[in-house]
Each structure stands twice: as C-alpha cells, then as structure tokens.
Amino acid sequence: MGHALVAGTLDILAATFLSLIRGKAPADMLRGVASGPFPGASEWGTSGAILGVATHFTLMALMVTVFVVVAQRRPALTVSPLKWGVIYGLVTYVIMNLIVVPLRFGAWPPKPISIATQLFCHIVLVGIPIALITARRARSR
C-alpha cells in the first residue's frame, strides 16, 4: 500500500502547511481529523494528534483500496491515469466534503477557499498519485 503512504503524506503535509498559514497548530488539525470517528479526540493532547495521523492514513488506505479494486475490474483506469486520477480526486472530494464531513460536523456550506484547497488536495495530492501508482504497478505485472 505504498499508494496510501505517498498520497497520505502529500495530503497531510498540505494540511499541515494550511494549518500553519491559518495560524493554527498542526496538532490541533490532527486532533480534528481524529475527532471524526472519535468525538472526544480534540481534547486528547498528543495522543489525539497521533490518533489523527492514524485516522488519516486509514482513510487514505481505504481510498486506495477502492481505486485499486475498481481498476482491477476496469483496467481502462490504468490506461489514462491522469484522467482517472482527476476523476477519482473529484469523487473523493464529493464523498468527504459534501457527505462525510457535513454528516459528522454539520459544516455547510463550505467557504470558497476551503473548496479550492480541498479540490486541489483531493485531485493533485490524492487522486492523481493513487491513479499513477496503480497504473505503474499494473504495467509492471
């Protein structure tokens, strides 16, 4: 699951950078991630931040698994990885930001800057790397 490590690292680095730009501690952002499935995590200090990293990479592994399974059944996804990476990035954006986050946190509507940064992260840092790595591994088989 090198896909999850690559995409997850790119995404978490972007989130850390954005936290710093906004004047927030990256640990607070990580506790926020953990508070999705563990509502009390925002108050758990370092352990909440560590749980946030684990939660983030678990979600990323799930995103990778879905793409890889679909690509195995639909090999065309590996023929045009840039196109399918963009599409998958859009799909992950919609699922996370228009379904999961609003259901859990009730955050709606998102701010335009949040839409832009989240779309960039989901497309460029998550969808495209996942599709490119999947295509490369499919070709090497």
Buried (B, 14 or more C-beta within 10 A) or exposed (E): EEBBBBBBBBBBEBBBEBBEEEEEEBBBBBBBBBBBEBEEBBEBEEEBBBBBBEBBBEBBBEBBEBBBEEBEEEEEBBEEBEEBBBBBBBBBBEBBBBEEBBEEEEEEEBEEEBBEBBBBBBBBBBBBBBBBBBBEBBEEE
